[in-house]
Amino acid sequence: MSLRLTSDAFTNGAPLAARFTCDGANRSPALAWQDVPPGTRSLALIVDDPDAPDPAAPKTVWSHWVLYNLPSDSTGLIEDVRTDELPAGTREGRNDWDLTGYGGPCPPIGRHRYFFKLYALNVALPDLDEPTKDELERAMRGHVLDKAELVGTYSRS
């Protein structure tokens, strides 16, 4: 079995509701995972948009959420999860707004894809002091046992 990532808020490839975006309440969607592989010591979650700023001419991958050291026995995150509601031991990184926590979709033009990526790691990472997505990916290198992905889309009206 492979690591699986799901949400009761959207299905893979489907649009995200406005409440999860800058046009709504900017709430993080509920996420659930299962089939964490044996030997997993921690999980990491990265949410990013490879279509920034314009899907017709993307120039950057914009990070929206960076979490690491989620416990290997955790099974998900509630909708609109706050720092004090994260599973014990979970650490937050900085998104591309230079903030910790979830920053919802806010595309300037076109329909963007938002990749929710969950990684099973064979280590608990050291304190990385609010790493960026790139810093977390470097720290995870060589430690990924499995990866699951869930994609949502959004375009502003």
N, C-alpha and C positions, 0 to 999 in steps of 0.2 A: 504494500500500500504506500501511496505517496501522501505527503503533507497536503492538506486541503484547506482552503480559505474561502469562506462564504460570508454573506451578509443577508439579513432579512430585509434590508433597506433597498437593495438593488441586486440584479443578477448580472453575471459576467457579460460585458458589452452593452449593458443597458444604461439609460440616462440616470444621473443622480438627481434627486429631488432638490428643489431650490433651498430647502432648509439646511442642506449640507454645504452651501456656497455663500459667497459674499453677498449675494442677492437675497439671502434669507437670514437665518439665525447663525450660520457658520458653525453648525454642530458637526461633530465627527459622527460618521455612521457606525452603528453596531457592527462588530466583526466577530466571527467565530472560526475556530480552527480545530482540526482533528487529524488523527493519524500522524502525530509527532513521532519521528523515527527514534528507535532505541539509541541511546548514547547522546541524546540532545541534552545539553547543559543550560542553554538559554535560547531565547528567540529574539529576533530583531524585526522591526516593521519600518518600511520606508514607503511613503506615498509620494509619487512624483508625476510630472506632466512633461512628456517628451515633445509636445507640440508647441512650446512657447517660443515666441509670442504669437505666431500665426501658423496654424497647421499646414498652410500652403507653402510656407517658407520657415520651418522651425530653425531656431538659432541656439536654443539652450534647453536643458532639462531642468525644470523648475521643481524644487522639492517643497512639499506641503506638510510633511510630518516625518519625524525621525524619532524612533523609540528603540531602545536596546535593553538587554538583560531582563526581558520579560521571562518569568519563570517557565521552565520547560513543562510544568504540570498545569499551566494556565490554559484556559480554553476559549478566551475571547475578551472583547472589550465592549462595554455598554455604550449605547448612543450618548453622545455629548460627554464623553469621559473627561473628567478633570484630573489634574495632577494628583490630588489626594485620593482619587479613586482608582488609580492605576494599580495593577498587582504589585505586591511588596517586592522591592528590589529593582523595579523597572526604572530606567534612567531615560531622560529626554535629551534629544539633540536639538539643534537649531535648524529651522526651515529657511527658505530663501527670503523671507521677510525679516530675517535675523531675530526670530522669536522662537521660544519653545512652545510646544503644543501644536494642535491641529490648525492649519490655515486652509480653509476650503477653497474650492475652485473659484476663480475670478478672471476668466479668459478675456483678453481685450478684443479678440476677433475670432470668429469661427467656432466649430465644435472641437473641443479638446478631449483627449483620453487621459484618464487618471489611473495610474497603475498602483494598486495596493499590493506590496510585495512583502511576504512573510518568509523569514529565513530561520531554519533550524541550525543552531551552531553547536559544535562539540566543546565549547568553552563558555564560561561566563567571562565577559570582557572586563578589563580593569576600568576604573572611572576615567572616562574620556573627556570630562568637563564640557558637556554640551557640544558634542561634535556636530559638524556639518554632515550632510549625506556622504560627501566624498571621504571625509575622515573616518566615518563609520565603515564605509565599504572597504577602505584600506585595512582597518583593524580586523574586519571579518575575513579577509583574504586567507584562504587555506583552511578555514574553519567551518565552511558551509556544508552541512550534511544533506540538506534538501531545501527546496524553495517552492512556494506556492504563490500564485498571482491571481488577482481579481481586478478587472478593469471596469471602470465606470466612465461615462462621458457627460459632458456638459457644454452648453452654449448659452450665452446670455441673450435674452430677448430684446 
